[in-house]
Amino acid sequence: RFQPGFYPGPELTQEHVAECIKRLRCDYCEGSLRDRMDKLVPRPAGARIAHIRVPEPLDIGRALGRRQELSESEVEALVGELRRRMQAALDRLNAELAGEGSRIGFANPLQ
């Protein structure tokens, strides 16, 4: 069940390694209560920290004006703007985190 195509990058993250170990445990470790629980209950690969950013909100009220509904093209434009703002927030967050250097990675032996 291990597919090298799932991990095409030059590095495996801590989560990738944990995923592979869990898959091996599920396939080959059976019998004890702990083995059965490990199949059902997810276990984190390490400590978790949530980094949350919120993009600038959209003013839907201004887009609506005095109308009750938006046209399909207006909705698509608003969704596109929301996606752009969310991607910009993610890009800024990734740039911040890259500077910290706290990401754990391993060379990918599958390449």
Distance bins in CASP14 RR format, pairs under 12 A and 6 or more apart:
PFRMAT RR
TARGET T0000
AUTHOR 0000-0000-0000
RMODE 2
METHOD distances of the structure
MODEL  1
1 19 0 0 0 0 0 1 0 0 0 0 0
1 20 0 0 0 0 1 0 0 0 0 0 0
1 22 0 0 0 0 0 1 0 0 0 0 0
1 23 1 0 1 0 0 0 0 0 0 0 0
1 24 0 0 0 0 1 0 0 0 0 0 0
1 26 0 0 0 0 1 0 0 0 0 0 0
1 27 1 0 0 1 0 0 0 0 0 0 0
1 28 0 0 0 0 0 1 0 0 0 0 0
2 12 0 0 0 0 0 1 0 0 0 0 0
2 16 0 0 0 0 0 1 0 0 0 0 0
2 17 0 0 0 0 0 1 0 0 0 0 0
2 19 0 0 0 0 1 0 0 0 0 0 0
2 20 1 0 0 1 0 0 0 0 0 0 0
2 21 0 0 0 0 0 1 0 0 0 0 0
2 22 0 0 0 0 0 1 0 0 0 0 0
2 23 1 0 0 1 0 0 0 0 0 0 0
2 24 0 0 0 0 1 0 0 0 0 0 0
2 26 0 0 0 0 0 1 0 0 0 0 0
2 27 0 0 0 0 1 0 0 0 0 0 0
2 109 0 0 0 0 0 1 0 0 0 0 0
2 110 0 0 0 0 1 0 0 0 0 0 0
3 16 0 0 0 0 0 1 0 0 0 0 0
3 19 0 0 0 0 0 1 0 0 0 0 0
3 20 0 0 0 0 0 1 0 0 0 0 0
3 23 0 0 0 0 0 1 0 0 0 0 0
3 110 0 0 0 0 1 0 0 0 0 0 0
4 12 0 0 0 0 0 1 0 0 0 0 0
4 16 0 0 0 0 0 1 0 0 0 0 0
4 20 0 0 0 0 0 1 0 0 0 0 0
4 108 0 0 0 0 1 0 0 0 0 0 0
4 109 0 0 0 0 1 0 0 0 0 0 0
4 110 1 0 1 0 0 0 0 0 0 0 0
4 111 0 0 0 0 1 0 0 0 0 0 0
5 12 0 0 0 0 0 1 0 0 0 0 0
5 16 0 0 0 0 0 1 0 0 0 0 0
5 108 0 0 0 0 0 1 0 0 0 0 0
5 110 1 0 0 1 0 0 0 0 0 0 0
5 111 0 0 0 0 0 1 0 0 0 0 0
6 12 0 0 0 0 0 1 0 0 0 0 0
6 15 0 0 0 0 0 1 0 0 0 0 0
6 16 0 0 0 0 1 0 0 0 0 0 0
6 19 0 0 0 0 1 0 0 0 0 0 0
6 20 0 0 0 0 1 0 0 0 0 0 0
6 23 0 0 0 0 0 1 0 0 0 0 0
6 108 0 0 0 0 0 1 0 0 0 0 0
6 110 0 0 0 0 1 0 0 0 0 0 0
7 13 0 0 0 0 1 0 0 0 0 0 0
7 15 0 0 0 0 0 1 0 0 0 0 0
7 16 1 0 1 0 0 0 0 0 0 0 0
7 17 0 0 0 0 1 0 0 0 0 0 0
7 19 0 0 0 0 1 0 0 0 0 0 0
7 20 0 0 0 0 1 0 0 0 0 0 0
7 105 0 0 0 0 0 1 0 0 0 0 0
7 106 0 0 0 0 0 1 0 0 0 0 0
7 107 0 0 0 0 0 1 0 0 0 0 0
7 108 1 0 1 0 0 0 0 0 0 0 0
7 109 0 0 0 0 1 0 0 0 0 0 0
7 110 1 0 1 0 0 0 0 0 0 0 0
7 111 0 0 0 0 1 0 0 0 0 0 0
8 16 0 0 0 0 0 1 0 0 0 0 0
8 108 0 0 0 0 1 0 0 0 0 0 0
8 110 0 0 0 0 1 0 0 0 0 0 0
8 111 1 0 0 1 0 0 0 0 0 0 0
9 16 0 0 0 0 1 0 0 0 0 0 0
9 105 0 0 0 0 0 1 0 0 0 0 0
9 106 0 0 0 0 0 1 0 0 0 0 0
9 107 0 0 0 0 0 1 0 0 0 0 0
9 108 1 0 1 0 0 0 0 0 0 0 0
9 109 0 0 0 0 0 1 0 0 0 0 0
9 110 0 0 0 0 1 0 0 0 0 0 0
9 111 1 0 0 1 0 0 0 0 0 0 0
10 105 0 0 0 0 1 0 0 0 0 0 0
10 106 0 0 0 0 0 1 0 0 0 0 0
10 107 1 0 0 1 0 0 0 0 0 0 0
10 108 1 0 1 0 0 0 0 0 0 0 0
10 109 0 0 0 0 0 1 0 0 0 0 0
10 110 0 0 0 0 0 1 0 0 0 0 0
10 111 1 0 0 1 0 0 0 0 0 0 0
11 17 0 0 0 0 0 1 0 0 0 0 0
11 103 0 0 0 0 1 0 0 0 0 0 0
11 104 0 0 0 0 1 0 0 0 0 0 0
11 105 1 0 1 0 0 0 0 0 0 0 0
11 106 1 0 0 1 0 0 0 0 0 0 0
11 107 1 0 0 1 0 0 0 0 0 0 0
11 108 1 0 1 0 0 0 0 0 0 0 0
11 109 0 0 0 0 0 1 0 0 0 0 0
11 110 0 0 0 0 0 1 0 0 0 0 0
11 111 0 0 0 0 1 0 0 0 0 0 0
12 18 0 0 0 0 1 0 0 0 0 0 0
12 19 0 0 0 0 1 0 0 0 0 0 0
12 20 0 0 0 0 1 0 0 0 0 0 0
12 21 0 0 0 0 0 1 0 0 0 0 0
12 45 0 0 0 0 0 1 0 0 0 0 0
12 103 0 0 0 0 0 1 0 0 0 0 0
12 104 0 0 0 0 1 0 0 0 0 0 0
12 105 1 0 0 1 0 0 0 0 0 0 0
12 106 1 0 1 0 0 0 0 0 0 0 0
12 107 1 0 0 1 0 0 0 0 0 0 0
12 108 1 0 1 0 0 0 0 0 0 0 0
12 109 0 0 0 0 1 0 0 0 0 0 0
12 110 0 0 0 0 1 0 0 0 0 0 0
12 111 0 0 0 0 1 0 0 0 0 0 0
13 19 0 0 0 0 1 0 0 0 0 0 0
13 20 0 0 0 0 0 1 0 0 0 0 0
13 45 0 0 0 0 1 0 0 0 0 0 0
13 46 0 0 0 0 0 1 0 0 0 0 0
13 103 1 0 0 1 0 0 0 0 0 0 0
13 104 1 0 0 1 0 0 0 0 0 0 0
13 105 1 0 1 0 0 0 0 0 0 0 0
13 106 1 0 0 1 0 0 0 0 0 0 0
13 107 0 0 0 0 0 1 0 0 0 0 0
13 108 0 0 0 0 1 0 0 0 0 0 0
14 20 0 0 0 0 0 1 0 0 0 0 0
14 21 0 0 0 0 0 1 0 0 0 0 0
14 44 0 0 0 0 1 0 0 0 0 0 0
14 45 1 0 1 0 0 0 0 0 0 0 0
14 46 1 0 0 1 0 0 0 0 0 0 0
14 47 0 0 0 0 0 1 0 0 0 0 0
14 48 0 0 0 0 0 1 0 0 0 0 0
14 102 0 0 0 0 0 1 0 0 0 0 0
14 103 0 0 0 0 1 0 0 0 0 0 0
14 104 1 0 1 0 0 0 0 0 0 0 0
14 105 1 0 0 1 0 0 0 0 0 0 0
14 106 1 0 0 1 0 0 0 0 0 0 0
15 21 0 0 0 0 0 1 0 0 0 0 0
15 22 0 0 0 0 0 1 0 0 0 0 0
15 42 0 0 0 0 0 1 0 0 0 0 0
15 43 0 0 0 0 0 1 0 0 0 0 0
15 44 0 0 0 0 1 0 0 0 0 0 0
15 45 1 0 1 0 0 0 0 0 0 0 0
15 46 0 0 0 0 1 0 0 0 0 0 0
15 48 0 0 0 0 0 1 0 0 0 0 0
15 103 0 0 0 0 0 1 0 0 0 0 0
15 104 0 0 0 0 1 0 0 0 0 0 0
15 105 0 0 0 0 1 0 0 0 0 0 0
15 106 0 0 0 0 0 1 0 0 0 0 0
16 22 0 0 0 0 0 1 0 0 0 0 0
16 23 0 0 0 0 0 1 0 0 0 0 0
16 45 0 0 0 0 1 0 0 0 0 0 0
16 104 0 0 0 0 0 1 0 0 0 0 0
16 105 0 0 0 0 1 0 0 0 0 0 0
16 106 0 0 0 0 1 0 0 0 0 0 0
16 107 0 0 0 0 0 1 0 0 0 0 0
16 108 0 0 0 0 1 0 0 0 0 0 0
16 109 0 0 0 0 0 1 0 0 0 0 0
16 110 0 0 0 0 0 1 0 0 0 0 0
17 23 0 0 0 0 0 1 0 0 0 0 0
17 24 0 0 0 0 0 1 0 0 0 0 0
17 45 1 0 0 1 0 0 0 0 0 0 0
17 46 0 0 0 0 0 1 0 0 0 0 0
17 104 0 0 0 0 1 0 0 0 0 0 0
17 105 0 0 0 0 1 0 0 0 0 0 0
17 106 1 0 0 1 0 0 0 0 0 0 0
17 107 0 0 0 0 0 1 0 0 0 0 0
17 108 0 0 0 0 0 1 0 0 0 0 0
17 109 0 0 0 0 0 1 0 0 0 0 0
17 110 0 0 0 0 0 1 0 0 0 0 0
18 24 0 0 0 0 0 1 0 0 0 0 0
18 25 0 0 0 0 0 1 0 0 0 0 0
18 38 0 0 0 0 0 1 0 0 0 0 0
18 42 0 0 0 0 1 0 0 0 0 0 0
18 43 1 0 0 1 0 0 0 0 0 0 0
18 44 1 0 0 1 0 0 0 0 0 0 0
18 45 1 1 0 0 0 0 0 0 0 0 0
18 46 1 0 0 1 0 0 0 0 0 0 0
18 104 0 0 0 0 0 1 0 0 0 0 0
18 105 0 0 0 0 0 1 0 0 0 0 0
18 106 0 0 0 0 0 1 0 0 0 0 0
19 25 0 0 0 0 0 1 0 0 0 0 0
19 26 0 0 0 0 0 1 0 0 0 0 0
19 42 0 0 0 0 0 1 0 0 0 0 0
19 43 0 0 0 0 0 1 0 0 0 0 0
19 44 0 0 0 0 0 1 0 0 0 0 0
19 45 0 0 0 0 1 0 0 0 0 0 0
20 26 0 0 0 0 0 1 0 0 0 0 0
20 27 0 0 0 0 0 1 0 0 0 0 0
20 45 0 0 0 0 0 1 0 0 0 0 0
20 106 0 0 0 0 0 1 0 0 0 0 0
20 108 0 0 0 0 0 1 0 0 0 0 0
20 109 0 0 0 0 0 1 0 0 0 0 0
20 110 0 0 0 0 0 1 0 0 0 0 0
21 27 0 0 0 0 0 1 0 0 0 0 0
21 28 0 0 0 0 0 1 0 0 0 0 0
21 29 0 0 0 0 0 1 0 0 0 0 0
21 38 0 0 0 0 0 1 0 0 0 0 0
21 43 0 0 0 0 1 0 0 0 0 0 0
21 45 0 0 0 0 1 0 0 0 0 0 0
22 28 0 0 0 0 0 1 0 0 0 0 0
22 29 0 0 0 0 0 1 0 0 0 0 0
22 35 0 0 0 0 0 1 0 0 0 0 0
22 38 1 0 0 1 0 0 0 0 0 0 0
22 39 0 0 0 0 1 0 0 0 0 0 0
22 40 0 0 0 0 0 1 0 0 0 0 0
22 41 0 0 0 0 0 1 0 0 0 0 0
22 42 0 0 0 0 1 0 0 0 0 0 0
22 43 1 0 0 1 0 0 0 0 0 0 0
22 44 0 0 0 0 0 1 0 0 0 0 0
22 45 0 0 0 0 1 0 0 0 0 0 0
23 29 0 0 0 0 0 1 0 0 0 0 0
23 38 0 0 0 0 0 1 0 0 0 0 0
23 39 0 0 0 0 0 1 0 0 0 0 0
24 35 0 0 0 0 0 1 0 0 0 0 0
24 38 0 0 0 0 0 1 0 0 0 0 0
24 39 0 0 0 0 0 1 0 0 0 0 0
25 31 0 0 0 0 0 1 0 0 0 0 0
25 32 0 0 0 0 0 1 0 0 0 0 0
25 34 0 0 0 0 1 0 0 0 0 0 0
25 35 1 0 0 1 0 0 0 0 0 0 0
25 36 0 0 0 0 0 1 0 0 0 0 0
25 37 0 0 0 0 0 1 0 0 0 0 0
25 38 1 0 1 0 0 0 0 0 0 0 0
25 39 1 0 0 1 0 0 0 0 0 0 0
25 43 0 0 0 0 1 0 0 0 0 0 0
26 35 0 0 0 0 1 0 0 0 0 0 0
26 36 0 0 0 0 0 1 0 0 0 0 0
26 37 0 0 0 0 0 1 0 0 0 0 0
26 38 1 0 0 1 0 0 0 0 0 0 0
26 39 1 0 1 0 0 0 0 0 0 0 0
26 40 0 0 0 0 0 1 0 0 0 0 0
26 42 0 0 0 0 0 1 0 0 0 0 0
26 43 0 0 0 0 0 1 0 0 0 0 0
27 35 0 0 0 0 0 1 0 0 0 0 0
27 38 0 0 0 0 0 1 0 0 0 0 0
27 39 0 0 0 0 0 1 0 0 0 0 0
28 35 0 0 0 0 1 0 0 0 0 0 0
28 38 0 0 0 0 0 1 0 0 0 0 0
28 39 0 0 0 0 0 1 0 0 0 0 0
29 35 1 0 1 0 0 0 0 0 0 0 0
29 36 0 0 0 0 1 0 0 0 0 0 0
29 37 0 0 0 0 0 1 0 0 0 0 0
29 38 1 0 0 1 0 0 0 0 0 0 0
29 39 0 0 0 0 1 0 0 0 0 0 0
30 36 1 0 0 1 0 0 0 0 0 0 0
30 38 0 0 0 0 0 1 0 0 0 0 0
30 39 0 0 0 0 1 0 0 0 0 0 0
31 37 0 0 0 0 0 1 0 0 0 0 0
31 38 0 0 0 0 0 1 0 0 0 0 0
31 39 0 0 0 0 0 1 0 0 0 0 0
32 38 0 0 0 0 1 0 0 0 0 0 0
32 39 0 0 0 0 0 1 0 0 0 0 0
33 39 0 0 0 0 0 1 0 0 0 0 0
33 40 0 0 0 0 0 1 0 0 0 0 0
33 41 0 0 0 0 0 1 0 0 0 0 0
34 40 0 0 0 0 0 1 0 0 0 0 0
34 41 0 0 0 0 0 1 0 0 0 0 0
34 43 0 0 0 0 0 1 0 0 0 0 0
35 41 0 0 0 0 0 1 0 0 0 0 0
37 43 0 0 0 0 1 0 0 0 0 0 0
42 48 0 0 0 0 0 1 0 0 0 0 0
45 104 0 0 0 0 1 0 0 0 0 0 0
45 105 0 0 0 0 0 1 0 0 0 0 0
45 106 0 0 0 0 0 1 0 0 0 0 0
46 102 0 0 0 0 0 1 0 0 0 0 0
46 104 0 0 0 0 1 0 0 0 0 0 0
47 102 0 0 0 0 0 1 0 0 0 0 0
47 104 0 0 0 0 0 1 0 0 0 0 0
49 97 0 0 0 0 1 0 0 0 0 0 0
49 100 0 0 0 0 0 1 0 0 0 0 0
49 102 0 0 0 0 1 0 0 0 0 0 0
49 103 0 0 0 0 0 1 0 0 0 0 0
50 93 0 0 0 0 0 1 0 0 0 0 0
50 97 0 0 0 0 0 1 0 0 0 0 0
51 89 0 0 0 0 0 1 0 0 0 0 0
51 90 0 0 0 0 0 1 0 0 0 0 0
51 92 0 0 0 0 0 1 0 0 0 0 0
51 93 1 0 1 0 0 0 0 0 0 0 0
51 94 0 0 0 0 1 0 0 0 0 0 0
51 95 0 0 0 0 0 1 0 0 0 0 0
51 96 1 0 0 1 0 0 0 0 0 0 0
51 97 1 0 0 1 0 0 0 0 0 0 0
51 98 0 0 0 0 0 1 0 0 0 0 0
51 100 0 0 0 0 1 0 0 0 0 0 0
51 102 0 0 0 0 0 1 0 0 0 0 0
51 103 0 0 0 0 0 1 0 0 0 0 0
52 89 0 0 0 0 1 0 0 0 0 0 0
52 90 0 0 0 0 0 1 0 0 0 0 0
52 93 0 0 0 0 1 0 0 0 0 0 0
52 96 0 0 0 0 0 1 0 0 0 0 0
53 85 0 0 0 0 0 1 0 0 0 0 0
53 86 0 0 0 0 1 0 0 0 0 0 0
53 87 0 0 0 0 0 1 0 0 0 0 0
53 88 0 0 0 0 1 0 0 0 0 0 0
53 89 1 0 1 0 0 0 0 0 0 0 0
53 90 1 0 0 1 0 0 0 0 0 0 0
53 91 0 0 0 0 1 0 0 0 0 0 0
53 92 1 0 0 1 0 0 0 0 0 0 0
53 93 1 0 1 0 0 0 0 0 0 0 0
53 94 0 0 0 0 0 1 0 0 0 0 0
53 95 0 0 0 0 0 1 0 0 0 0 0
53 96 0 0 0 0 1 0 0 0 0 0 0
53 97 0 0 0 0 0 1 0 0 0 0 0
54 82 0 0 0 0 0 1 0 0 0 0 0
54 85 0 0 0 0 1 0 0 0 0 0 0
54 86 0 0 0 0 1 0 0 0 0 0 0
54 88 0 0 0 0 0 1 0 0 0 0 0
54 89 1 0 0 1 0 0 0 0 0 0 0
54 90 0 0 0 0 0 1 0 0 0 0 0
54 92 0 0 0 0 0 1 0 0 0 0 0
54 93 0 0 0 0 0 1 0 0 0 0 0
55 80 0 0 0 0 0 1 0 0 0 0 0
55 81 0 0 0 0 1 0 0 0 0 0 0
55 82 1 0 0 1 0 0 0 0 0 0 0
55 83 0 0 0 0 1 0 0 0 0 0 0
55 84 0 0 0 0 1 0 0 0 0 0 0
55 85 1 1 0 0 0 0 0 0 0 0 0
55 86 1 0 1 0 0 0 0 0 0 0 0
55 87 0 0 0 0 1 0 0 0 0 0 0
55 88 1 0 0 1 0 0 0 0 0 0 0
55 89 1 0 1 0 0 0 0 0 0 0 0
55 90 0 0 0 0 1 0 0 0 0 0 0
55 91 0 0 0 0 0 1 0 0 0 0 0
55 92 0 0 0 0 1 0 0 0 0 0 0
55 93 0 0 0 0 0 1 0 0 0 0 0
56 81 0 0 0 0 1 0 0 0 0 0 0
56 82 0 0 0 0 1 0 0 0 0 0 0
56 84 0 0 0 0 0 1 0 0 0 0 0
56 85 1 0 1 0 0 0 0 0 0 0 0
56 86 0 0 0 0 0 1 0 0 0 0 0
56 88 0 0 0 0 1 0 0 0 0 0 0
56 89 0 0 0 0 1 0 0 0 0 0 0
56 92 0 0 0 0 0 1 0 0 0 0 0
57 78 0 0 0 0 0 1 0 0 0 0 0
57 81 0 0 0 0 0 1 0 0 0 0 0
57 82 0 0 0 0 1 0 0 0 0 0 0
57 85 0 0 0 0 1 0 0 0 0 0 0
57 86 0 0 0 0 0 1 0 0 0 0 0
57 89 0 0 0 0 0 1 0 0 0 0 0
58 64 0 0 0 0 0 1 0 0 0 0 0
58 70 0 0 0 0 0 1 0 0 0 0 0
58 74 0 0 0 0 0 1 0 0 0 0 0
58 75 0 0 0 0 0 1 0 0 0 0 0
58 77 0 0 0 0 0 1 0 0 0 0 0
58 78 1 0 1 0 0 0 0 0 0 0 0
58 79 0 0 0 0 1 0 0 0 0 0 0
58 80 0 0 0 0 1 0 0 0 0 0 0
58 81 1 0 0 1 0 0 0 0 0 0 0
58 82 1 0 1 0 0 0 0 0 0 0 0
58 83 0 0 0 0 0 1 0 0 0 0 0
58 84 0 0 0 0 0 1 0 0 0 0 0
58 85 1 0 0 1 0 0 0 0 0 0 0
58 86 0 0 0 0 0 1 0 0 0 0 0
59 65 0 0 0 0 0 1 0 0 0 0 0
59 78 0 0 0 0 1 0 0 0 0 0 0
59 81 0 0 0 0 0 1 0 0 0 0 0
59 82 0 0 0 0 0 1 0 0 0 0 0
60 67 0 0 0 0 0 1 0 0 0 0 0
60 69 0 0 0 0 0 1 0 0 0 0 0
60 70 0 0 0 0 1 0 0 0 0 0 0
60 74 0 0 0 0 0 1 0 0 0 0 0
60 75 0 0 0 0 1 0 0 0 0 0 0
60 77 0 0 0 0 0 1 0 0 0 0 0
60 78 1 0 0 1 0 0 0 0 0 0 0
60 79 0 0 0 0 0 1 0 0 0 0 0
60 81 0 0 0 0 0 1 0 0 0 0 0
60 82 0 0 0 0 0 1 0 0 0 0 0
61 67 0 0 0 0 1 0 0 0 0 0 0
61 68 0 0 0 0 0 1 0 0 0 0 0
61 70 0 0 0 0 1 0 0 0 0 0 0
61 74 0 0 0 0 0 1 0 0 0 0 0
61 78 0 0 0 0 0 1 0 0 0 0 0
62 70 0 0 0 0 0 1 0 0 0 0 0
62 74 0 0 0 0 0 1 0 0 0 0 0
62 78 0 0 0 0 0 1 0 0 0 0 0
63 69 0 0 0 0 0 1 0 0 0 0 0
63 70 1 0 0 1 0 0 0 0 0 0 0
63 71 0 0 0 0 0 1 0 0 0 0 0
63 73 0 0 0 0 0 1 0 0 0 0 0
63 74 1 0 0 1 0 0 0 0 0 0 0
63 75 0 0 0 0 1 0 0 0 0 0 0
63 77 0 0 0 0 1 0 0 0 0 0 0
63 78 1 0 0 1 0 0 0 0 0 0 0
63 79 0 0 0 0 0 1 0 0 0 0 0
63 81 0 0 0 0 1 0 0 0 0 0 0
63 82 0 0 0 0 0 1 0 0 0 0 0
64 70 1 0 0 1 0 0 0 0 0 0 0
64 71 0 0 0 0 0 1 0 0 0 0 0
64 74 0 0 0 0 1 0 0 0 0 0 0
64 75 0 0 0 0 0 1 0 0 0 0 0
64 78 0 0 0 0 0 1 0 0 0 0 0
65 74 0 0 0 0 0 1 0 0 0 0 0
67 74 0 0 0 0 1 0 0 0 0 0 0
69 75 0 0 0 0 1 0 0 0 0 0 0
70 76 0 0 0 0 1 0 0 0 0 0 0
70 77 0 0 0 0 1 0 0 0 0 0 0
70 78 1 0 0 1 0 0 0 0 0 0 0
70 79 0 0 0 0 0 1 0 0 0 0 0
71 77 0 0 0 0 1 0 0 0 0 0 0
71 78 0 0 0 0 0 1 0 0 0 0 0
72 78 0 0 0 0 0 1 0 0 0 0 0
72 79 0 0 0 0 0 1 0 0 0 0 0
73 79 0 0 0 0 0 1 0 0 0 0 0
73 80 0 0 0 0 0 1 0 0 0 0 0
74 80 0 0 0 0 0 1 0 0 0 0 0
74 81 0 0 0 0 0 1 0 0 0 0 0
75 81 0 0 0 0 0 1 0 0 0 0 0
75 82 0 0 0 0 0 1 0 0 0 0 0
76 82 0 0 0 0 0 1 0 0 0 0 0
76 83 0 0 0 0 0 1 0 0 0 0 0
77 83 0 0 0 0 0 1 0 0 0 0 0
77 84 0 0 0 0 0 1 0 0 0 0 0
78 84 0 0 0 0 0 1 0 0 0 0 0
78 85 0 0 0 0 0 1 0 0 0 0 0
79 85 0 0 0 0 0 1 0 0 0 0 0
79 86 0 0 0 0 0 1 0 0 0 0 0
80 86 0 0 0 0 1 0 0 0 0 0 0
80 87 0 0 0 0 1 0 0 0 0 0 0
80 88 0 0 0 0 0 1 0 0 0 0 0
81 87 0 0 0 0 0 1 0 0 0 0 0
81 88 0 0 0 0 0 1 0 0 0 0 0
82 88 0 0 0 0 0 1 0 0 0 0 0
82 89 0 0 0 0 0 1 0 0 0 0 0
83 89 0 0 0 0 0 1 0 0 0 0 0
83 90 0 0 0 0 0 1 0 0 0 0 0
84 90 0 0 0 0 0 1 0 0 0 0 0
84 91 0 0 0 0 0 1 0 0 0 0 0
85 91 0 0 0 0 0 1 0 0 0 0 0
85 92 0 0 0 0 0 1 0 0 0 0 0
86 92 0 0 0 0 0 1 0 0 0 0 0
86 93 0 0 0 0 0 1 0 0 0 0 0
87 93 0 0 0 0 0 1 0 0 0 0 0
87 94 0 0 0 0 0 1 0 0 0 0 0
88 94 0 0 0 0 0 1 0 0 0 0 0
88 95 0 0 0 0 0 1 0 0 0 0 0
89 95 0 0 0 0 0 1 0 0 0 0 0
89 96 0 0 0 0 0 1 0 0 0 0 0
90 96 0 0 0 0 0 1 0 0 0 0 0
90 97 0 0 0 0 0 1 0 0 0 0 0
91 97 0 0 0 0 0 1 0 0 0 0 0
91 98 0 0 0 0 0 1 0 0 0 0 0
92 98 0 0 0 0 0 1 0 0 0 0 0
92 99 0 0 0 0 0 1 0 0 0 0 0
93 99 0 0 0 0 0 1 0 0 0 0 0
93 100 0 0 0 0 0 1 0 0 0 0 0
94 100 0 0 0 0 0 1 0 0 0 0 0
94 101 0 0 0 0 0 1 0 0 0 0 0
94 103 0 0 0 0 0 1 0 0 0 0 0
95 101 0 0 0 0 0 1 0 0 0 0 0
96 102 0 0 0 0 0 1 0 0 0 0 0
97 103 1 0 0 1 0 0 0 0 0 0 0
END
